[in-house]
Amino acid sequence: MSNKVLRKLDYWQSILGLSEYRVIVSRVSPLQITHHDEKTGGDFIGVVLDEKSREIWIITTRSLQEEDIVHELLHIREPKMDHGEVVLETESLIFSRNQMHLEFLSLQKER
Ligand SMILES: [Zn+2]
């Protein structure tokens, strides 16, 4: 895992209250994924919580972007949300983080 991904995981785990879990990212080949139509190939990202070992497994065919990290962790944090709700919530979380960041930068300038 790259340092950037580790930092993002750390950040969003703490925002979402999931710091007690160890996140393991497992990179698989698209050929290892079989879709409902029984074709293989194409991007896939999924997440599994192992309560017993306190691990969150993210299975992915490609390198993780920040949106992916927030999205998958949200599925664990809010298991009752469906995929569509998670997409919207991910957008608004990243948006408010960026807003906070911009406000912080403008405060710095005013000084
Ligand atoms: Zn989803």
Residues whose N, C-alpha, C, O or C-beta is under 5 A from the ligand:
A	BS01	ZN	H83 V86
